[in-house]
Every structure is written in structure tokens, then in C-alpha cells.
Amino acid sequence: MIEVGDIMRNILNKIIAIFILFLPLIDINRGIGLVCKILFLMLIVIFSIIKNKKNIIIYIPFIIYFIFTKTSEIYYPMLLISFYLLRDDFRISILPLFISSTLYSILILLNINYTPSTIYILLIMFPLLLERIKYNKKYLLLIPLFLVTFIYKRFYILSFSFVLNIINFIILFVVYSYVLYKVLNKDNISSFYLISLIFITCLSFFTNNYSFEIFSSLFIISLYKSKKRLLFSAYNLDLGGIEKALVNLANKIDKNKYDVTIILEEKKGIFLNKVKNVNIEELKVSNNNNKYVRKLTNISRKVIFSLFNYDLYDFSCCYATYSYSSNILARIASKNNSIYVHSDYSYLYNEKEFKKFFDTRSINKFKYIIFVSKESKNNFIKYYTNLKNKCIVINNFIDIDEIKLLSKEQIKEKKPKNKLFVFVGRLDDSSKKLKRAFDIVKFNKSVTLWVIGDGKDRKMYEEYVNSNKINDRVMFLGKKDNPYPYMNKADYIILTSDYEGFPVTYLESLTLNRPIITTIDVNDEYIDIKDYAYIISKSDKAKEEVKKILTKPVEKKKIDLNKVQDKRMKELERLFDGEEYEI
């Protein structure tokens, strides 16, 4: 549902933008200009308070500048602020403008003489141009225009020159040809944007101010960008369920509609080369032994990231729940942000530890909290009832076609005559509890187990297998880039964990049509795993339960995962596009 606050924000957005665009037309005398500035400042204050009370601080330099300057000289920064306020259509970081206005304010308050046109270019246009170039290298084409405009404005050596008029004509011709092309191709163009573009360009004719062409170009290019920008932050892309799920999600996103960026603390991992058409960046976290150096380094890196990325993305997501750095970056990158919770932490922590874990990750500052199962969502709400309206369930994604293709790869291991169980995952006894699987193998002599994966408890598991004399039926095959041929040979995929969110292994097993034996009974928005898997106890009874399953197996349902994933992606796209999500 759309709240009253959202409606007010939208109305104020439009009022402020329209007011700014038509401000030069009503700059008749100082009295009218003063009234206009007061009205504008009132709107800004109201907008800031409704949006976020803390945001009013960032507008203080703007307010100082507006109060002490003529209306005709504040057109540029006000125009850019209008673009920022209409940020659903024009993505621009507010921080370059904040810095520019701060410098303006210092010059004004200290009564330092400056050339307005030069300051416009250096403090407003140049930061904007740099920020645009960072987003897309095509904006490098605007640098020659910027240089020509700067030379003209600073030294007046090209005044009324033939070259400058040619440049002016080319820009206008390209801009309006592009608009005409869009109109003829029936693109959805708002009359408000067309009026804005025409208004900006008319000002350039009447004032002989060629700087307006730069704004026209920036405006039109940004206006018709067809893709929204998404950012996902994580630790790395090494072997693991979360990392694999992130790669699958990034590859599943429609690249014709969205530009996807993944920021990692460590740009490494076996899944790095699996990501398709995605920009992967690294923002290292310092591990210096000196805590002061470490803190200063990390703070500096985040400040630099903030300068160029504050609220710059249409959507951001902290995909690694546990990562502090990923958490902060996601909240900086967009106000439309989310955090993914892949596990049920209520099994791992007591109430005090549970709250400490999520409180230290500022869980309440995210717009949405995404869970992969209803169980983990419900257990979270027990401790955070006040965040119930932020909690949604959208499960992970897998690459169905790739899994089926990779499962056909030949491997050297031959399938045993026994019933073959396969486990895939990290060898970490704090959650996986593989000793349960080993005990099942020991009890059921007709079962062989392949263990795919590695981890800190591998040696302990190997010693347990040897001590129970089942090493002839339990094989540790290590970490595999492609586990699917092993899974495809399995009679059953087995999981004996204490807790999970919604294991990606479930989805992979259903894709390969492999039966599942598991201790994890979960469901998400479309799948209740009881319908597709055999649920066993976490106690010693599991050995007998598995024996019964092997003796008298019950047929389980089939599922079309392609249809399920299409539905999930539509839900995620609503989040990407900033639509209100009904919970």
C-alpha cells in the first residue's frame, strides 16, 4: 500500500522541480526573487523532514548559498537539485552538489570575489561530469565540450566564433534528433521532460550561454537511459551456498533492463568466472594489526565510496548477511535497499546473541529484509516484531539449464553397487552435523556416501569415519567446481544439518530429479519441501527412518522450477523498480 508520506513526497518532488525549472522566468526584481527563494527553501525543508529528518543537514550549504546570492546566479545548482529530487528518473549523487554548495557558501560568507560562470563550471559541472563518467565511459565524449565551454567562459577567447557555433548546432541537432527518434518509436516520454529540455535549450539561445548545452546533453542521455542500476555487496565468490546463489541471481537478472554491479571485500573465488555481463568491483577491508591504522584506512575507503556512490543506485542489497562492510556499502549505495538473510540464526544464537548479531548490522535501517524460507522469517519476527512489515520471503535462484548441462560431464568415479548418498557443502560441524550421515551409513550397510566439499572440520570428519571403520563406504572427494555429475549419480542427496535457511542444494536436487533425505523441514513462498523430500529426525531415530525409506520409498511430487523462478524474479523486479511491496 502507498502511504500518505509517499504521496506527499511525490507531490513535493514535482512541485519543487517545476518551480526550479520556471524560476528564471519570474526573476523580475529582487522582491519576487526573494519570495521565490523563500518558497523554495520552505519546500526543501518540508521535503527533507518528510523524507528523513537527518537529511536537512545536507541542505544547509544550499540554504546559505541561496540566501546570499541573486536568484539569477543560483539557477545551475537549483536545476541540479531538481534532477536529484527527481532521482527516480535521473540518478545523481547528492554529494558532489553538497561539496560544491559548501565551497560556494565559504566564498560568500568570507566575501571572497569570484567569477560566477567559472565557479559554475568548476564546482557544479565538473563534479557532475566526473560522476557521469564513472557510471558510463560514453560520457567521455562530453569532455571536449566541457573544455571548450570552460575556455570560453574563463578567457572569452572563442566568443561568437564559428567553431563554437558549429559545436552548439551539432549538440542541439543530436539532442533533438534523439528526442524525435524516441517520439516516433513511441517511447513513453513525459511532456514534463520534453518541456524541461526545450526550456533549458531556449535559455541557451536567449542568454548565449553555451553551458546549457552540456546540461541538455547530460539531461537527455540520463533521461533515456533504459537500464536501472543494481548493486549487490558480498564478501567474495568462493565456494559456498550464498556465493553460488548470488552468482545465479546476478546471471538471472535481465541485463536489458538492469545494470548489475557486485562489490566484494575480496575479488576472488571459484565463481568469479561464472558471472555473466556483471561489473565486479573490489573494496578491500584493511586487516592491519594496528587498530588505529585499520580503522582510519577502512573509514577513508568508505568515505571515498560515499562521495561517488551515495544513493546512486536504484536498488542495493547486502547479500552476505554476516559482512559488516557489505552491510554499510548497501546502505550507502541506495535508499531503496535490502538485506538477504540466508540462514535461520535462531538455531545458532540465543535471544541475546541473536539480537546483538542483527543490531550490530543495523537491520532496522534496511527498507526490506529478505528471507529464503518462511521458518527463518517467522523466527526472526519473534525477536523483531516491530520489523514485521519489512520482512519478505524470496528464495534463491539456480541456473537450471546450466545444472542439467554440467551434470552430464564425465567423472572418473564409478557409481558403487550400494545405494549412493551424496552430500554437497562446507565441512563445518557447527551447522552441517555430518556425523549423523556417517552414523546412518554405519547402520545401513547397503549405503555408500560421497562427500563433496571442504572446510575446517574435514580432518575431524575423516578421523571419525576411520574410527568407525566405514572408510570403505565414505569417500571425501574434496571441493569441486562442478558437483552436478556427482549429484546426478546419486540415489539420494542427503543433508543432516541442525539449521539452514532454504538450502540451494534442494533446488539443485529437484532440477536433477534426485530424491532428498534431510533433517531440514522448510518452505518458501512456492515450495513446501515435505512434498518433495523425505524428512528425518535429528536424533538417533534417523538411522531407522532411512532404512524404512530405502525399503519402502514413497513417491514424491515433481515441480516446474522455471515457472517458480520466473515468479520470484517478478517479485524481485518490483523491489528493483522501487515499487511498494505488500507484505
N, C-alpha and C positions, 0 to 999 in steps of 0.2 A: 504493500500500500504506500501511496505517496503522502508524506506528512505535510502539515501546514508549513513547517520550516522550509521544506524543499520547494514548495510553491512560491514562497516569499523570496527565496534565493534566486529562483529562475526569473521572477518578475524584476527584482533588483538588478540582476545581470543585464537584462535587456535595457532597462531604463538608463543605467549608467553608461552602457555602450552607445546608445543612441544619443544621449546627452553630450558625450565627448565628441562624437563624430560631427555633430552640428554646432559645436561650441564656437568655431571661428566665425560663423555667420551672425552670431549675436554679440560679437565683440565690438559693440558700437562705441561705448565710452567706459570710463573706469567704474562708474556706478553699476552698470549692467554686468561688467566683467566681475566685479566683486560679488554681486548677488549669485552669479553663475558658480564662482568658486566655492562660496559658502554652501550652496545646494549640493554641489558635487562632493564636498567633504562630508556633509551630513549623510549622503548616500553611502559613501565609502565606510564610514563609521558603523552605520546600521548593518551594512553587508558583513563587515568584519565580525561584529558581535553575534549576528545570527549564525554565521558560518563557524566561527571558532573565536572565543574571546581573546585567546592569546595572539591571534593574527593582527590585532590592532597595533601591536608593537612594530610590526614590519612596515606599517604605513606612516609612521611618524616622520621619516625623512621626506616622504611625498608631501605630507601636510605642511611641513616647514617651507618646502620649496614653493608650493602653490600659494601660500600666504604672502611670500615676499617677492613674487615675480608677476610681471604683466601677463594677462591672460593669453596674449598672442605668443608669448615665449614658452608657454607650458603645453603647447599643443602636442609636440612629439611624445614626451613621457606619458601624457594622458591618453594619447592614442594607443601606445603600447600597453598601458594598464588595461585599456578596454579589451585588447586582444587577450590579455591574461585572464580577465574576468570571464571572457567567453571561451575558457580553456577547453571546453568540450569539443570545440571546433578548431582551435588554434593552440597547439601545445607550446608553451614557452615558460622557461624557468623564471620565477619572480626575482631570483637573487641578483642577476646582472642589473635589473632595474633598481633593485634595492641599493646596490652599491653605487650606481650612477646617481640616484637621488641623494644619497648620503654625501657624495662629493659635491653635488650642486649646493646642498644645504650648507656645507662648510664654507664654500666660496661666498655664498650670500651673507651668512652670519658674520664672517670675518671681513666683509666688504672688500673682497678681492676682485679686481677688474678682470673680466674675461670676455671673449668673443662668443656670443650665444651660439652662432652657427657652428663654430669649431667644437664647442662643448657638446652640442647636439650629436655631432658625428662621432667624436671620440668616446663619449661616455654613454651614449644610447645606442647608436647604430653599430659601433664596433663590437660591444659585448653581444648584441643580438646576432650579428653575423657570425661570430665565433661559435655561439651556441648552436646555430643552424648548421654550420659546417660539421660540428661534432655529431649531429644527428644524421646528416647525409652529405657525402662528398660532392654532390651535384651543386651545392651552394658555393663551391669554389669559383664557379662562373661569375659570381657577383663581386668577387674581389676587384677585378679591373674597374668595374663601375664604381665601387666604393672609393678606389684610389683617385679616379677622375673627379668624383664629387668632392673628395677631400681637398684636392689641389685647387679646384675651382673655388671652394668656399674659403680656403685658407689664404690663397695668394691671388685669386681673381685673374690669373693669367690666361684662362681659357674663356673668359666672359664673351658670350654671344658667338663663340667660334663655330665654324662649320662642323667640326668633329663632334663637339658636344651636342649639337642639334641632331646630328645623324644618330648618335647613341640614344638620345631621347626618343627619336622616332622609332628606332628598332625596338626599344623596350616596350613602348606603348603598342606598337604593332603586334608584337609577340603576345603581350598580355591579353589584348582584346581579341586576337585571333583564337587564343586558347579558350577564352570565355565563350566566344561564338561557337567554337567546336563542341564545347560541353553542352551548350544550349541545344544545338542541332542534334546532338546524340541523346537528348532528353535526360541528361543527368539532373538529379534533384538539386537545383540551385535556388537558394532562398533569395527573394527580392531584396531582403535586407543587406545581404552580402554584395549583391550587384550594385546597389545604391552606394554602399560604403566604398567599393572600388572606384566607381565613377567619381564620387566626391573627392577622394584622395587625388585622383589624377587631374581633375579640374583645378584643384588648388595649385598643382604644379604649373598649369598653363597660366593662371592669373597672377601667380607670385613669381614666376620664372625661377622657381626653386626646384632644382633637379634632384634634390634628395628625396623628394616624394616618390620618384620612380623606383628607388630602392625599396621603399615601403610597399609600393604597388606590387613589385616582383615578389618580395617576401610573403606578402599577404596572399597573392593568388596561388603561389606554389604550395603554401601551407594549407590554404583553404581547400584545395582539391587533392590533397594527399589522400589516397584511398585506403591507407592502412593505419590502424591504431597500433600503438606501441605497448608491448607487454614485457615485464621484467620478472624473472624468477631468480631468487638467490638461494644458494646452497653451499655446502662445504667443498665437495669435489664430485667427480663422476666415476669413482671406483666401484668395485663390486658391492652390491647391496640392493635391497628391495626399494628403498627410497630413491636411490640414484637411477635405477632402471626405470622406475615409474616416472621420474622427471623426464628422462630421455623419451620415453614413449609418449608422454603428454606433449612435449615440445614438437615431436615429429607429427603428432596427430593434428595439431593446430593448423588451420587453413592459412597458408602463407600469402594467399591472395588478399586476405582481409587484415592480417596482423603481421607486424614485425616483432620477432621474438628475440630477447636478449637474456642470456643466463650469466649471472655474475657469481664466480666461485672464489672461495678463500684460497683454494689450491687448484690451479688449472692442470689437473692430472686425472688419470683413471682409465680403465679399460673401455669405458663407454664414450670417451671423447670423440672417437671417430665414428660413432654411431649416430651422432646428432646431425640432422639434415637442415640446411638453409637457416641456421640459427647463429646469431652472433654470440660468441662466448668470450667473456672478459674475466680478468682476474683482479681481485682487490685483496692483496695479501694481508694477513693479520700478523703483526710482529710478535715473535716469541723471545725477544731479547731478555736476558737474565736480569738486567736492571729494570725494575718495575716502573721507574720514572721515565726512562727512555722508551720502554714498551708502551706505556700509556700515551706519552706525547706523540709517538710515531702513529699509533692507531687513531688518535684523535685527529691528527693532521690529515691523515688519509681520508677520514670520514668527512672532514670539513671540505676538502677539495672535491670529494664526490658530491657533497651537498651543493656546492657552488654551481655545478653544471648539471645536476640531476634532480634538484628539489622539485617535487610534484611535476616532473617532466613526462612521466609515463601515464598512459591511460589506465593501466592496471599493473599492480605489482603483487608479488606473492613470496613470502618466506616459505620455501619448500622443505627446508631442513629445520624441523621444529626445535631441535636442540641447539642450533647455532646462534649465538648472540649477535655475531656480525651480520649474518643473513637477516636476522630479525630487524636490526637497525636500518640496513640498506633498503629493505622492502618498505619500511615506514617513511623513509626519506623520499623514495622514488615516486610515490603516488599517494594521494589521499584515498583513492579507491584501491585499498589494499586488503590482503587476506593472508592467513597463515594456515598451512596444512598440518594436521595432526594425524600421523600415520599409525600411531600405536595407542593402546589403552593404558595410559600411565597410572590408572588407579590400581593396577595389579603390581606395579613396580614400586610405588611410594605409598606411605601412609598419608593421612589427610594433611598434616602439617607440611610434609615434604612435597606433596602434590601441589599445594597452593604456592609454596616457595618456588617450585620449578616454573610455574606459569606466570607468577607475579614478576619474577626477575626477567621474564621475556615480554613484559608489558602487554599481556594478552588482551587487556581491555582497550588498547589503542588501535586494534585492528577493526576494520569495518565488518569483516566476516571471518569466522573460524570454520574451516572446512575439515570434516572428519571423513574417514573412509568406511566407517561402519556405524550403525545406529547404537551399538553397545557402547563404543568409546564416547560417542556424543552424549548419551544418557548418563554415563558415569561422570563425565565432565560437568554436566549441568547440576549434578548433586552438590558439587562444591561451588559452582558459579551460577546460581540461579538467576542472578542479575544480567548474565550474558546470554540467556536462553535465545533471545531474538537475533543474536548474531551467529548462531550455530546452525550449520547446514551439513548435509551428507552428500558428497560426490566422490565416488570411488576412483581408484587409479585406472590408468589406461594401459593396454598392451598392444603390440603390433601383431595382429592376428595373422596376416599374410606372411610376415617375416618368420614368425614362430613355426608355422607349418612348413615353410621352405627350409629353414635351418634344421628342422627335426629330421630331414631326410639325409643329412650329412652322414658319411660313413665314419664309424669309430672302430678302434681296434678291439675293444672289449666285447666279448661274446655274451649273449644272454644266457644265464645259467638255467639248468633244468628246474630248479626250485622256483617258487613264486618270487618274483623280483620286486622288492620295495626300493624306491629311490627318494632320498632326501636332498633338497637343494637349499642352501642358505649359509649364513655365517655360523661358525662353530663357537658359539658363545652360550655357555651353560646358564647364564643368568636369566635367559628367556627361552632358549630352544629346548633345553632338557632332553638331550638326545639319549641319555641313559635309559629313558623309557622305551625308546625304539630298540636299543640293544637288548633290553630285557625281553621285549616281545620276540626278537629273533632267537634269543636263547631258549625261550619256552616253545616256540613253534619251529621245529626242526626243518620244516619244508620251506623256510623263508631265507632269502639272501638279501642283504641290504647294501646298496651303493650310496656312499656319502659324497655329494658334490659340494665343494666349498672349502673354505679355510677360515682360520680365526685363532684367537688367543687360547682356546681350550682344546685345540686339536690333539696335542700331546697327551693331555689328561684323558681324553676320549680313547685314544689308541691304547693307553695303559689299561683302561677299564675293559676294553674289548679283549686284550691279551689275557688279563687276569680271569676273565670269564670263559676263556678258551672258545671264543666264537670268531676268531680272526680269519678262519677259513670261509666264513659266510658273511663277513662285514669287510667291505673294501673302501678305503679312503682314497678317492680319486683326485682330490685337490680342487683348486679353483679352475673353472672352465669358462672361457669366453662364450662358448656355445653349449649350454647344458641340455638343450632340447633333444638331441639324439638319445641321450641317456634317459631322459624322461619318457621319450616315445617308446623305449623298450620296456618300460616299467609295467608291471601288472597293477601296481598301486603306487601312488605318490603318498608319502607319509609325513605328517607334521605332529610333533609331540610337545609343542610349546606350552608354557604357562600362560602367555598372553600374546596377542597380536592385534593389530588394527583390523585389516582385512588383507590377508597375505596375497601378494601378487601371484604367488605360486598357485593359488586356487584358480585364478583366471587363466594362467598358462596351462594348467591341467585340463580345465574344461575345453580349452581350444584344441588340445591334442586328444580329447576324449579319453583321458586317463582317469580311472576311479581314484578317489581321495579317501584316505584314512586319517582322521585328525582329532585333536583334542580341542580345537578352536571352533566353537559354535557361534558364528556371527552372521549378520545380514546387513546389506546396504539398501540403497533406495530401490533396487530392482532384483537383487538376488538374496534368497534365504538359503544358506549353504546346506542346511539339513536336507533340502530337496535334491542336492547333487552330490553329497558326500556322506561317508559313514563316520558318525561322531562316536568317539570312545572316551572312556574315563581318564582322568589324570592320576588315578590310583592304580594299585596292583591288579585291579579287575581288568585292565586294558588287555592283558595277555589272553584271557579267556574270551573277551569280546572280539578280538582279532581272529582267534581260532574259529569262532562262530561265523564271522564274516566270510572267511575262506571256505568254510564248509557249506554254508547256505547263503550265498550272496543275494542281496535284494536289488532289483533293477532300479536305477536312479533316473531322474529326468534329464533331458537334453535342453540346451539353451542356444539361442542365436545371439552370440556376443556382439556381432556387428551392429545389430539393432540397438542393443543396450548401450554400446559406446556412443552411437550417434545421439541418443537421448542425453547422455551425460555431457557431450560436447555442447549441445544446445544450451544446457543449463550453465555451463562454464562461460559460454559466449555472452550470456546475459550479464554475468559478472564483469567480463572484459569490457563490455559496452557501457557499464555503469548503470544498468537498469536496476530498479529496486527489486529485491528478491523476497518473495513472500515465503515466510517460514511457518 
